[in-house]
Amino acid sequence: MPVANAARLIAVGLVLALVLFGEIPSRARWATDLANFAHGPAMAVVTLLVLRLLPEASTRHAPASWRYRGAVAVVLPLAAVIELLQLLLGRDASFADLLRDALGIGAAIAFSMAIDRRLNARPRGPALRAGSMLVGVICSTLLAVPLLLTGAAYLERQRGFPVLVDFRSPYSRYFVAVYGDVSIERIRLPALARGKALDTVGLHVQPGRGSQWGLALWEPKPDWRGYQMLRFDIANPTDDPLVLRVRVRDRHPRRDRGERDIGAIQVAPRARETVQVALPRATTSGAVVPVDVGNVRAVVLTRSPDNRATAFYVVSVWLE
């Protein structure tokens, strides 16, 4: 085997091992999205290497595109095997990852065909080149868009601080997660809850019948020192009072720290109100408070035993 081909085979193995075992040392959303995105470029690199490993057609009548078909026939099953191995190893594996693999393969094949002189020398070469470029751009765009949206969400959050979330923004749901029996939808507020802004959008929260549920806002800017209040713009469209517990989760590694109640908020029936809860502060004696507001990880809203409302809207959350 030529040395160049041996090097390419080793490179293929290294890239596949990186996809299978590689991990970004962070629990942030951007790390997960970046790891997901990396599937596409990794499989594009593997596809380009496999194309170089496959020989040129040995006969005049062999189709000039056979190497591209062969590369797809080799790399796509490899991608499926990698996903299966990830599942067996207890790592994240999904059809979405396989789709990203396919997009990376498609982009590599399309761009390679677009610059293939043998294919472009055919009578329909210009049309094939244009079509291949278009397919490559489409595959690359589909791969990149989720990562670009991730960047936009982080940039908006950084610029908006001390506003933690404003659901009028199209990126506002990015950092929101739910726990237990609850559903959420970003929609226009009903007339009752709009106030003076007729086009106001909010997050519609509908808890189910279960008593345990939560609405979490992850990864705010972590340092809240210097702020005294956590404020909420919330609408209660029901005929019953809305009562919620507010919890803050910090990043402290000790087991006796973490998510703690810092208070409760209440909104009257059929009303939209700005409600607030005081942030914990260090005592004059220097005692440690239950939650480290200098290293916050998440804000969580949960049902209070006194709650009777079956739905509510969150418009925004901010610090003061």
C-alpha positions in Angstrom: 0.0 0.0 0.0 1.4 3.4 -0.9 2.5 5.5 2.0 0.0 8.3 1.1 -2.9 5.9 1.2 -1.8 4.5 4.5 -1.7 8.0 5.9 -5.2 8.6 4.6 -6.5 5.5 6.3 -4.9 6.5 9.6 -6.5 10.0 9.2 -9.9 8.4 8.6 -9.5 6.3 11.7 -8.5 9.3 13.8 -11.4 11.4 12.6 -13.9 8.6 13.3 -12.4 8.1 16.8 -12.7 11.8 17.5 -16.4 11.7 16.6 -16.9 8.5 18.7 -15.0 9.5 21.8 -14.4 13.2 21.6 -16.1 15.5 24.1 -16.0 19.2 24.8 -15.4 19.8 28.5 -18.4 22.0 29.1 -22.0 21.5 30.0 -23.2 24.7 28.3 -25.6 24.6 25.4 -23.1 26.0 23.0 -20.8 23.0 23.7 -23.6 20.6 22.8 -24.5 22.5 19.7 -20.9 22.7 18.6 -20.4 19.0 19.1 -23.5 18.3 17.1 -22.4 20.6 14.3 -18.9 18.9 14.3 -20.5 15.7 12.9 -21.0 17.3 9.5 -17.4 18.7 9.0 -15.9 15.4 10.4 -17.8 13.3 7.9 -16.9 15.7 5.1 -13.2 15.2 5.9 -13.7 11.4 5.9 -15.5 11.6 2.6 -12.7 13.6 1.0 -10.1 11.1 2.3 -12.1 8.1 1.0 -12.4 9.8 -2.4 -8.6 10.0 -2.6 -8.4 6.3 -1.6 -10.7 5.1 -4.4 -8.9 4.7 -7.7 -9.9 6.4 -10.9 -12.1 4.5 -13.4 -9.9 2.0 -15.3 -12.1 1.9 -18.4 -13.4 4.5 -20.8 -16.9 3.3 -20.4 -16.9 3.4 -16.6 -19.0 6.4 -15.3 -16.9 9.3 -14.2 -19.0 9.7 -11.1 -18.5 6.1 -9.8 -15.9 7.3 -7.2 -18.5 9.6 -5.7 -21.1 6.9 -5.5 -18.5 4.6 -4.0 -17.5 7.2 -1.4 -21.1 7.6 -0.3 -21.5 3.8 -0.2 -18.5 3.6 2.2 -18.9 6.7 4.4 -22.6 6.7 5.1 -22.7 3.2 6.6 -19.6 4.2 8.6 -21.5 7.1 10.0 -24.4 4.9 10.9 -22.0 2.5 12.6 -20.5 5.3 14.6 -23.9 6.4 15.8 -24.8 2.8 16.8 -21.5 2.5 18.7 -22.2 5.8 20.5 -25.5 4.4 21.6 -23.9 1.2 22.9 -21.3 3.2 24.8 -24.0 5.3 26.5 -23.1 8.4 24.6 -25.6 10.7 22.8 -26.7 9.3 19.5 -29.6 10.3 17.3 -31.0 10.4 13.8 -30.4 14.1 13.9 -26.6 13.3 14.1 -26.9 10.9 11.2 -28.6 13.6 9.2 -25.7 16.0 10.0 -23.4 13.3 8.9 -25.3 13.0 5.6 -25.2 16.7 5.1 -21.4 16.8 5.6 -21.0 13.9 3.1 -23.3 15.6 0.6 -21.4 18.9 0.9 -18.0 17.1 0.3 -19.3 15.1 -2.6 -21.0 18.1 -4.2 -18.1 20.5 -4.0 -15.7 17.8 -5.2 -17.9 17.1 -8.3 -18.1 20.9 -9.0 -14.3 21.1 -9.4 -13.9 17.7 -11.1 -12.4 18.4 -14.5 -13.5 15.1 -16.0 -17.1 15.7 -15.1 -16.9 19.4 -16.2 -15.5 18.3 -19.6 -18.8 16.7 -20.5 -21.4 18.4 -22.7 -23.6 19.1 -19.7 -20.5 20.0 -17.5 -21.4 23.6 -16.8 -24.9 22.6 -15.6 -23.5 19.8 -13.5 -21.0 22.2 -12.0 -23.7 24.8 -11.1 -26.0 22.1 -9.7 -23.2 20.6 -7.6 -22.2 24.0 -6.2 -25.8 24.7 -5.3 -26.2 21.3 -3.5 -22.9 22.0 -1.6 -24.1 25.4 -0.5 -27.4 24.1 0.6 -25.9 21.2 2.6 -23.4 23.6 4.2 -26.1 26.1 5.1 -28.3 23.5 6.7 -25.3 22.4 8.8 -24.3 26.0 9.8 -27.7 27.6 10.5 -28.3 25.9 14.0 -24.8 27.0 15.1 -25.4 30.5 13.9 -28.7 30.6 15.8 -26.8 29.5 18.9 -24.3 32.3 18.5 -27.2 34.8 18.0 -28.9 33.6 21.2 -25.7 34.0 23.3 -24.9 37.4 21.8 -28.5 38.7 22.5 -28.3 37.4 26.1 -24.9 39.1 26.6 -26.1 42.4 25.2 -29.4 42.4 27.0 -28.1 41.8 30.6 -29.4 42.6 33.2 -32.5 41.4 31.3 -32.3 37.6 31.6 -34.9 36.8 29.0 -37.5 38.8 26.9 -39.9 36.5 25.1 -40.6 39.1 22.5 -37.3 38.0 21.0 -37.3 35.1 18.5 -34.2 33.6 20.3 -35.7 33.7 23.8 -36.7 30.1 24.0 -33.2 28.9 23.4 -32.2 28.8 27.1 -35.6 27.6 28.4 -36.1 24.0 29.6 -39.1 22.4 31.3 -39.3 19.6 33.9 -42.3 17.4 34.7 -45.8 17.8 33.4 -45.7 21.2 31.7 -45.9 22.5 28.1 -44.7 25.9 26.8 -45.3 27.9 23.6 -44.1 31.3 22.5 -47.2 33.1 21.3 -48.9 36.5 21.2 -50.5 37.4 24.4 -54.3 37.5 24.7 -56.0 40.9 24.8 -56.4 40.7 28.6 -52.6 40.5 29.1 -51.3 42.8 26.4 -51.4 46.1 28.3 -50.4 49.0 26.2 -48.2 47.0 23.8 -50.7 45.4 21.4 -48.1 43.2 19.8 -46.5 41.8 23.0 -45.4 38.2 22.8 -45.0 36.0 25.8 -44.3 32.4 26.8 -47.5 30.5 27.4 -47.0 28.0 30.2 -49.6 25.3 30.8 -48.8 22.9 33.7 -50.5 19.5 33.6 -52.1 17.7 36.4 -48.9 16.6 38.0 -47.8 18.4 41.2 -44.1 18.5 40.3 -43.0 20.7 37.4 -40.5 23.4 36.6 -39.7 26.1 34.1 -35.9 26.7 34.0 -33.9 29.5 32.4 -30.4 28.2 32.0 -27.0 30.0 31.7 -27.8 33.6 32.5 -24.8 35.8 33.0 -23.6 34.3 36.2 -22.5 37.2 38.4 -25.5 38.9 40.0 -23.7 40.7 42.7 -24.7 44.3 42.9 -28.4 43.5 42.1 -31.0 43.3 44.8 -34.2 42.1 43.0 -35.2 39.5 40.5 -38.3 40.8 38.7 -40.8 39.1 36.5 -43.4 40.4 34.0 -46.1 37.8 34.3 -49.8 37.6 33.1 -52.4 35.4 34.7 -55.3 34.9 32.3 -57.3 32.5 34.6 -59.9 33.2 37.3 -57.7 31.8 40.1 -54.6 33.3 41.8 -51.2 32.3 40.4 -48.6 31.4 43.0 -45.1 30.3 42.0 -41.9 29.4 43.9 -38.7 31.0 42.6 -35.5 29.0 42.8 -31.9 29.9 41.9 -29.4 27.2 41.1 -25.7 28.1 41.4 -22.6 26.3 40.1 -21.1 25.5 43.5 -19.8 21.9 43.6 -20.8 21.3 47.3 -23.8 19.0 47.7 -25.4 21.2 50.3 -25.6 24.0 47.8 -27.3 24.2 44.4 -31.0 24.9 43.8 -32.7 26.7 46.6 -36.0 28.6 47.1 -35.4 32.3 47.3 -39.1 33.3 47.6 -42.6 33.2 46.0 -44.4 35.4 43.6 -48.2 35.9 43.2 -50.3 37.4 40.4 -54.0 38.2 40.8 -56.6 36.5 38.6 -57.0 38.0 35.1 -54.1 40.4 35.6 -50.7 41.2 34.3 -48.2 42.3 36.9 -44.6 43.0 37.6 -43.6 40.9 40.6 -40.3 40.6 42.3 -38.3 38.5 44.8 -35.3 39.6 46.8 -32.0 38.0 46.0 -30.1 36.4 48.9 -27.2 38.5 50.2 -24.2 37.7 52.4 -24.6 38.6 56.0 -22.5 41.2 57.9 -20.9 38.3 59.7 -19.7 36.8 56.5 -21.8 33.7 56.7 -22.4 31.8 53.5 -25.8 32.3 51.9 -27.7 29.2 50.5 -27.2 30.3 46.9 -24.1 32.0 45.4 -25.4 34.9 43.4 -21.9 35.5 42.1 -22.0 32.2 40.2 -25.5 31.6 39.0 -26.4 28.7 36.7 -30.2 28.8 36.4 -33.5 30.4 37.5 -36.4 28.0 38.0 -40.1 28.7 38.5 -42.1 25.9 40.1 -45.7 25.4 41.4 -46.5 26.5 44.9 -48.9 24.3 46.9 -51.1 27.5 47.0 -51.4 27.8 43.3 -54.8 27.4 41.6 -54.1 28.9 38.1 -53.9 26.4 35.3 -51.9 28.6 32.9 -49.8 31.8 32.8 -47.6 33.9 30.5 -44.1 35.1 31.1 -43.1 38.2 29.2 -39.7 39.0 30.6 -37.3 38.4 33.5 -34.6 40.9 34.7 -32.4 42.0 37.5 -32.5 45.3 39.4 
